[in-house]
Amino acid sequence: VSPSDLRELLLPHPGRDTNQINPGQLAYIGDALYDLMVRARYVWPNMRGPDLHNKVVSVCRAETQSTLHGLLVGNDSTFSLDAKDKSILTRGRNAGCGNNGRGRGRSGRGGAEKDVGAMQDSTALEALLGYL
């Protein structure tokens, strides 16, 4: 692998147009990015492997991401989202209907509607991260 091959792999595709990418694909990228950011955040202070894993899993749950989504779009939010950001959130939320194989099905602690809503919110958040 040459340096130019590595550069091509790591840089965004030059013809990329986020309007051409479906929200599920944006969420796929956003999910990986969110997971990496959470892992990087909690690797310090030095935690034992199982404790680190449990912390990361708890923060990467759909319910936690749904709470973060609410903080982004709530009436008292300090975040300013432009029209494009809001559009991506809406597209991502509409794409996040049901369990898509990522192990985020019913938790047994609430109704199916609550879980679907959390999944939609988390997919919206991940789509926004994938877009950014």
N, CA, C and O of each residue as an XYZ file, in Angstrom:
528
protein
N       0.849     -1.178      0.000
C       0.000      0.000      0.000
C       0.892      1.237      0.000
O       1.761      1.397      0.858
N       0.664      2.088     -0.958
C       1.464      3.309     -1.062
C       0.819      4.433     -0.250
O      -0.357      4.349      0.105
N       1.591      5.488      0.045
C       1.010      6.641      0.747
C      -0.177      7.251     -0.002
O      -1.136      7.702      0.624
N      -0.118      7.267     -1.327
C      -1.244      7.837     -2.078
C      -2.491      6.955     -1.952
O      -3.611      7.465     -1.917
N      -2.297      5.626     -1.883
C      -3.431      4.726     -1.668
C      -4.064      4.980     -0.306
O      -5.287      5.001     -0.172
N      -3.217      5.173      0.702
C      -3.717      5.439      2.048
C      -4.451      6.778      2.088
O      -5.507      6.891      2.711
N      -3.900      7.776      1.434
C      -4.533      9.099      1.383
C      -5.906      8.989      0.717
O      -6.883      9.564      1.197
N      -5.971      8.250     -0.387
C      -7.244      8.086     -1.095
C      -8.268      7.375     -0.219
O      -9.454      7.704     -0.253
N      -7.816      6.409      0.560
C      -8.710      5.669      1.443
C      -9.243      6.545      2.572
O     -10.415      6.440      2.932
N      -8.403      7.402      3.131
C      -8.771      8.167      4.318
C      -9.491      9.481      4.025
O     -10.199      9.991      4.894
N      -9.333     10.034      2.846
C      -9.993     11.296      2.521
C     -11.391     11.029      1.969
O     -11.623      9.993      1.345
N     -12.322     11.957      2.196
C     -13.669     11.779      1.644
C     -13.632     11.685      0.129
O     -12.756     12.258     -0.519
N     -14.572     10.970     -0.418
C     -14.684     10.840     -1.864
C     -14.895     12.231     -2.464
O     -15.763     12.971     -2.002
N     -14.113     12.599     -3.489
C     -14.191     13.964     -4.016
C     -15.563     14.315     -4.602
O     -15.955     15.481     -4.573
N     -16.278     13.359     -5.117
C     -17.585     13.631     -5.712
C     -18.731     13.430     -4.744
O     -19.878     13.276     -5.161
N     -18.436     13.430     -3.472
C     -19.447     13.109     -2.463
C     -20.502     14.208     -2.403
O     -20.193     15.397     -2.331
N     -21.731     13.779     -2.435
C     -22.870     14.677     -2.281
C     -23.800     14.015     -1.280
O     -24.421     12.994     -1.577
N     -23.893     14.593     -0.103
C     -24.672     13.950      0.962
C     -26.149     13.842      0.616
O     -26.868     13.051      1.227
N     -26.612     14.624     -0.355
C     -28.001     14.480     -0.792
C     -28.206     13.181     -1.563
O     -29.333     12.703     -1.693
N     -27.121     12.614     -2.071
C     -27.191     11.381     -2.843
C     -27.040     10.131     -1.973
O     -27.224      9.014     -2.455
N     -26.706     10.317     -0.698
C     -26.489      9.184      0.205
C     -27.756      8.965      1.012
O     -28.306      9.910      1.577
N     -28.221      7.721      1.069
C     -29.446      7.491      1.823
C     -29.165      7.599      3.320
O     -28.036      7.366      3.752
N     -30.170      7.947      4.112
C     -29.957      8.188      5.540
C     -29.468      6.961      6.297
O     -28.793      7.094      7.318
N     -29.795      5.782      5.817
C     -29.279      4.566      6.455
C     -27.767      4.472      6.334
O     -27.092      4.036      7.266
N     -27.234      4.879      5.186
C     -25.784      4.880      4.996
C     -25.122      5.961      5.844
O     -24.046      5.740      6.400
N     -25.755      7.124      5.947
C     -25.228      8.172      6.822
C     -25.203      7.681      8.268
O     -24.237      7.916      8.993
N     -26.271      7.000      8.681
C     -26.338      6.472     10.047
C     -25.281      5.393     10.269
O     -24.732      5.281     11.365
N     -24.995      4.606      9.249
C     -23.965      3.570      9.342
C     -22.608      4.205      9.660
O     -21.879      3.730     10.530
N     -22.283      5.279      8.948
C     -21.034      6.002      9.202
C     -21.092      6.680     10.567
O     -20.130      6.623     11.333
N     -22.211      7.316     10.867
C     -22.369      8.005     12.144
C     -22.280      7.072     13.333
O     -21.750      7.448     14.378
N     -22.796      5.852     13.187
C     -22.721      4.860     14.261
C     -21.266      4.532     14.579
O     -20.871      4.475     15.744
N     -20.473      4.317     13.526
C     -19.048      4.012     13.727
C     -18.325      5.198     14.354
O     -17.496      5.023     15.247
N     -18.637      6.396     13.890
C     -18.007      7.603     14.427
C     -18.376      7.805     15.892
O     -17.508      8.089     16.717
N     -19.650      7.661     16.217
C     -20.116      7.838     17.598
C     -19.429      6.828     18.519
O     -18.955      7.181     19.599
N     -19.380      5.579     18.081
C     -18.742      4.532     18.881
C     -17.266      4.861     19.120
O     -16.768      4.708     20.235
N     -16.577      5.306     18.089
C     -15.162      5.670     18.222
C     -14.981      6.851     19.174
O     -14.066      6.848     19.998
N     -15.845      7.856     19.067
C     -15.748      9.025     19.944
C     -15.986      8.633     21.405
O     -15.289      9.109     22.302
N     -16.964      7.772     21.636
C     -17.255      7.331     23.007
C     -16.091      6.513     23.555
O     -15.685      6.702     24.702
N     -15.556      5.612     22.746
C     -14.406      4.815     23.203
C     -13.220      5.708     23.546
O     -12.565      5.515     24.570
N     -12.947      6.691     22.683
C     -11.824      7.599     22.937
C     -12.055      8.413     24.206
O     -11.111      8.687     24.947
N     -13.290      8.796     24.457
C     -13.614      9.601     25.643
C     -13.407      8.811     26.931
O     -12.875      9.346     27.904
N     -13.819      7.549     26.949
C     -13.806      6.780     28.192
C     -12.571      5.907     28.380
O     -12.468      5.207     29.388
N     -11.640      5.931     27.446
C     -10.407      5.174     27.648
C      -9.577      5.822     28.750
O      -8.741      5.159     29.365
N      -9.801      7.117     29.008
C      -9.194      7.828     30.135
C     -10.293      8.247     31.081
O     -11.307      8.746     30.592
N     -10.196      8.099     32.351
C      -9.066      7.528     33.065
C      -8.958      6.036     32.776
O      -9.909      5.398     32.325
N      -7.806      5.516     33.040
C      -7.521      4.121     32.747
C      -8.542      3.218     33.433
O      -8.565      3.115     34.659
N      -9.385      2.565     32.633
C     -10.402      1.663     33.168
C     -10.048      0.232     32.795
O      -9.418     -0.019     31.768
N     -10.459     -0.693     33.635
C     -10.292     -2.104     33.293
C     -11.134     -2.412     32.058
O     -12.159     -1.774     31.818
N     -10.692     -3.390     31.285
C     -11.379     -3.748     30.044
C     -12.877     -3.955     30.187
O     -13.652     -3.343     29.452
N     -13.311     -4.817     31.131
C     -14.756     -5.039     31.277
C     -15.515     -3.774     31.694
O     -16.635     -3.544     31.236
N     -14.912     -2.958     32.556
C     -15.564     -1.712     32.978
C     -15.679     -0.735     31.811
O     -16.704     -0.075     31.642
N     -14.622     -0.651     31.013
C     -14.632      0.215     29.836
C     -15.714     -0.242     28.863
O     -16.485      0.568     28.348
N     -15.762     -1.540     28.619
C     -16.766     -2.086     27.703
C     -18.178     -1.766     28.192
O     -19.016     -1.315     27.412
N     -18.443     -1.996     29.468
C     -19.778     -1.745     30.014
C     -20.158     -0.274     29.907
O     -21.309      0.047     29.612
N     -19.207      0.619     30.142
C     -19.473      2.053     30.038
C     -19.789      2.434     28.600
O     -20.752      3.155     28.339
N     -18.974      1.948     27.665
C     -19.184      2.266     26.253
C     -20.539      1.735     25.789
O     -21.273      2.432     25.088
N     -20.868      0.512     26.174
C     -22.155     -0.069     25.780
C     -23.307      0.767     26.327
O     -24.293      0.998     25.628
N     -23.189      1.222     27.572
C     -24.285      2.002     28.160
C     -24.465      3.346     27.455
O     -25.590      3.832     27.337
N     -23.385      3.946     26.991
C     -23.472      5.244     26.323
C     -23.885      5.092     24.854
O     -24.445      6.020     24.270
N     -23.615      3.938     24.262
C     -23.940      3.722     22.853
C     -25.332      3.119     22.644
O     -25.722      2.849     21.509
N     -26.070      2.911     23.711
C     -27.427      2.366     23.597
C     -28.349      3.355     22.881
O     -28.146      4.568     22.941
N     -29.356      2.821     22.210
C     -30.320      3.669     21.509
C     -31.010      4.633     22.465
O     -31.280      5.779     22.104
N     -31.295      4.179     23.683
C     -31.976      5.043     24.652
C     -31.121      6.256     25.021
O     -31.637      7.365     25.161
N     -29.821      6.043     25.176
C     -28.917      7.149     25.498
C     -28.807      8.106     24.315
O     -28.834      9.323     24.493
N     -28.685      7.558     23.120
C     -28.610      8.400     21.930
C     -29.916      9.161     21.720
O     -29.904     10.294     21.239
N     -31.040      8.546     22.076
C     -32.329      9.224     21.983
C     -32.368     10.439     22.908
O     -32.895     11.489     22.542
N     -31.807     10.289     24.104
C     -31.726     11.413     25.038
C     -30.872     12.534     24.453
O     -31.230     13.707     24.554
N     -29.745     12.174     23.841
C     -28.884     13.181     23.205
C     -29.613     13.873     22.054
O     -29.497     15.085     21.872
N     -30.357     13.095     21.285
C     -31.155     13.664     20.193
C     -32.129     14.700     20.750
O     -32.294     15.775     20.174
N     -32.769     14.375     21.865
C     -33.697     15.312     22.489
C     -33.016     16.598     22.926
O     -33.597     17.679     22.831
N     -31.781     16.478     23.407
C     -31.027     17.674     23.802
C     -30.698     18.551     22.592
O     -30.647     19.776     22.701
N     -30.477     17.916     21.444
C     -30.168     18.671     20.222
C     -31.371     19.435     19.692
O     -31.244     20.575     19.244
N     -32.536     18.807     19.743
C     -33.704     19.387     19.075
C     -34.716     19.991     20.041
O     -35.719     20.556     19.605
N     -34.476     19.884     21.329
C     -35.421     20.407     22.316
C     -35.570     21.916     22.248
O     -34.717     22.619     21.706
N     -36.673     22.401     22.809
C     -36.964     23.841     22.794
C     -35.904     24.664     23.505
O     -35.632     25.799     23.111
N     -35.300     24.102     24.552
C     -34.292     24.851     25.310
C     -32.867     24.462     24.917
O     -31.930     24.638     25.695
N     -32.717     23.933     23.708
C     -31.404     23.510     23.230
C     -30.493     24.710     22.996
O     -30.924     25.753     22.504
N     -29.233     24.539     23.357
C     -28.241     25.584     23.091
C     -27.544     25.358     21.749
O     -26.692     26.150     21.345
N     -27.907     24.280     21.065
C     -27.322     23.979     19.763
C     -28.129     24.686     18.684
O     -29.358     24.732     18.746
N     -27.441     25.228     17.711
C     -28.150     25.837     16.590
C     -27.971     24.936     15.379
O     -26.869     24.786     14.851
N     -29.056     24.353     14.959
C     -29.042     23.484     13.796
C     -29.603     24.261     12.618
O     -30.641     24.914     12.727
N     -28.902     24.185     11.482
C     -29.431     24.866     10.307
C     -30.453     23.962      9.617
O     -30.697     22.837     10.055
N     -31.039     24.462      8.547
C     -32.096     23.729      7.851
C     -31.596     22.385      7.324
O     -32.329     21.396      7.356
N     -30.360     22.344      6.841
C     -29.800     21.093      6.314
C     -29.634     20.070      7.434
O     -29.960     18.897      7.253
N     -29.124     20.508      8.600
C     -28.977     19.604      9.745
C     -30.332     19.028     10.148
O     -30.453     17.829     10.399
N     -31.340     19.879     10.209
C     -32.688     19.435     10.588
C     -33.250     18.463      9.557
O     -33.939     17.503      9.904
N     -32.949     18.722      8.285
C     -33.397     17.825      7.223
C     -32.757     16.445      7.370
O     -33.428     15.425      7.210
N     -31.465     16.416      7.673
C     -30.760     15.140      7.871
C     -31.349     14.404      9.069
O     -31.558     13.192      9.009
N     -31.619     15.125     10.160
C     -32.229     14.494     11.338
C     -33.581     13.880     10.987
O     -33.884     12.762     11.403
N     -34.386     14.602     10.229
C     -35.702     14.090      9.840
C     -35.567     12.866      8.947
O     -36.251     11.863      9.153
N     -34.688     12.945      7.958
C     -34.474     11.795      7.068
C     -33.963     10.593      7.845
O     -34.399      9.465      7.611
N     -33.030     10.834      8.779
C     -32.499      9.740      9.593
C     -33.554      9.143     10.499
O     -33.619      7.925     10.662
N     -34.380      9.991     11.090
C     -35.439      9.502     11.976
C     -36.435      8.658     11.193
O     -36.884      7.620     11.679
N     -36.782      9.091      9.995
C     -37.717      8.328      9.170
C     -37.119      6.998      8.718
O     -37.852      6.039      8.475
N     -35.802      6.935      8.606
C     -35.142      5.692      8.192
C     -35.033      4.705      9.345
O     -34.905      3.503      9.113
N     -35.080      5.186     10.579
C     -34.861      4.337     11.751
C     -36.122      3.717     12.284
O     -36.462      3.913     13.450
N     -36.824      2.975     11.460
C     -38.076      2.345     11.892
C     -37.856      0.858     12.115
O     -37.765      0.090     11.157
N     -37.771      0.455     13.358
C     -37.659     -0.956     13.684
C     -36.235     -1.393     13.901
O     -35.297     -0.604     13.782
N     -36.085     -2.666     14.222
C     -34.782     -3.247     14.527
C     -34.088     -3.597     13.221
O     -34.600     -4.396     12.437
N     -32.936     -3.007     12.988
C     -32.219     -3.248     11.738
C     -31.031     -4.182     11.916
O     -30.070     -4.118     11.150
N     -31.091     -5.050     12.921
C     -30.041     -6.036     13.087
C     -28.881     -5.586     13.932
O     -27.883     -6.301     14.019
N     -28.967     -4.423     14.565
C     -27.853     -3.948     15.368
C     -28.057     -4.284     16.837
O     -27.367     -3.727     17.691
N     -28.978     -5.173     17.151
C     -29.152     -5.595     18.531
C     -29.826     -4.555     19.398
O     -29.585     -4.503     20.604
N     -30.664     -3.730     18.806
C     -31.313     -2.687     19.595
C     -32.813     -2.914     19.647
O     -33.589     -1.961     19.583
N     -33.218     -4.139     19.761
C     -34.633     -4.447     19.822
C     -35.197     -4.140     21.188
O     -34.650     -3.321     21.927
N     -36.281     -4.792     21.520
C     -36.968     -4.536     22.783
C     -36.064     -4.842     23.956
O     -35.367     -5.857     23.975
N     -36.082     -3.970     24.916
C     -35.245     -4.135     26.099
C     -35.997     -4.809     27.223
O     -35.392     -5.196     28.223
N     -37.299     -4.958     27.083
C     -38.085     -5.562     28.139
C     -38.488     -4.570     29.218
O     -39.142     -4.958     30.186
N     -38.119     -3.311     29.083
C     -38.433     -2.325     30.113
C     -39.506     -1.348     29.675
O     -39.853     -0.443     30.434
N     -40.030     -1.499     28.499
C     -41.034     -0.548     28.037
C     -41.781     -1.125     26.864
O     -41.504     -2.242     26.425
N     -42.725     -0.368     26.359
C     -43.499     -0.833     25.228
C     -42.709     -0.767     23.944
O     -41.678     -0.100     23.854
N     -43.218     -1.475     22.948
C     -42.542     -1.498     21.652
C     -42.470     -0.102     21.041
O     -41.499      0.234     20.364
N     -43.517      0.722     21.286
C     -43.523      2.069     20.724
C     -42.366      2.898     21.269
O     -41.741      3.662     20.533
N     -42.086      2.747     22.551
C     -40.987      3.487     23.166
C     -39.658      3.076     22.535
O     -38.807      3.921     22.256
N     -39.488      1.782     22.313
C     -38.243      1.297     21.722
C     -38.090      1.759     20.279
O     -36.988      2.107     19.855
N     -39.178      1.767     19.523
C     -39.109      2.232     18.138
C     -38.753      3.712     18.110
O     -37.948      4.139     17.282
N     -39.339      4.497     19.001
C     -39.017      5.927     19.070
C     -37.562      6.166     19.407
O     -36.919      7.030     18.810
N     -37.032      5.409     20.362
C     -35.615      5.544     20.728
C     -34.735      5.154     19.549
O     -33.715      5.792     19.289
N     -35.132      4.107     18.839
C     -34.354      3.671     17.681
C     -34.372      4.737     16.584
O     -33.348      5.005     15.957
N     -35.540      5.343     16.357
C     -35.637      6.402     15.347
C     -34.773      7.604     15.730
O     -34.073      8.166     14.888
N     -34.826      7.990     16.999
C     -34.009      9.119     17.459
C     -32.522      8.820     17.326
O     -31.748      9.672     16.891
N     -32.124      7.599     17.704
C     -30.696      7.264     17.637
C     -30.224      7.208     16.188
O     -29.106      7.625     15.885
N     -31.063      6.698     15.293
C     -30.696      6.667     13.881
C     -30.592      8.082     13.322
O     -29.717      8.363     12.502
N     -31.477      8.972     13.760
C     -31.401     10.374     13.331
C     -30.090     11.004     13.782
O     -29.421     11.678     12.999
N     -29.719     10.786     15.049
C     -28.460     11.326     15.572
C     -27.269     10.767     14.801
O     -26.360     11.510     14.431
N     -27.275      9.459     14.561
C     -26.176      8.830     13.824
C     -26.108      9.352     12.390
O     -25.015      9.557     11.862
N     -27.260      9.568     11.755
C     -27.264     10.108     10.391
C     -26.651     11.507     10.371
O     -25.894     11.845      9.461
N     -26.979     12.316     11.375
C     -26.393     13.659     11.443
C     -24.881     13.580     11.616
O     -24.145     14.323     10.968
N     -24.413     12.688     12.483
C     -22.966     12.525     12.666
C     -22.308     12.035     11.382
O     -21.215     12.485     11.036
N     -22.959     11.120     10.675
C     -22.424     10.632      9.406
C     -22.364     11.722      8.350
O     -21.462     11.738      7.513
N     -23.318     12.624      8.393
C     -23.354     13.755      7.457
C     -22.252     14.763      7.757
O     -21.599     15.278      6.849
N     -22.054     15.037      9.053
C     -21.067     16.047      9.433
C     -19.672     15.570      9.113
O     -18.702     16.286      9.362
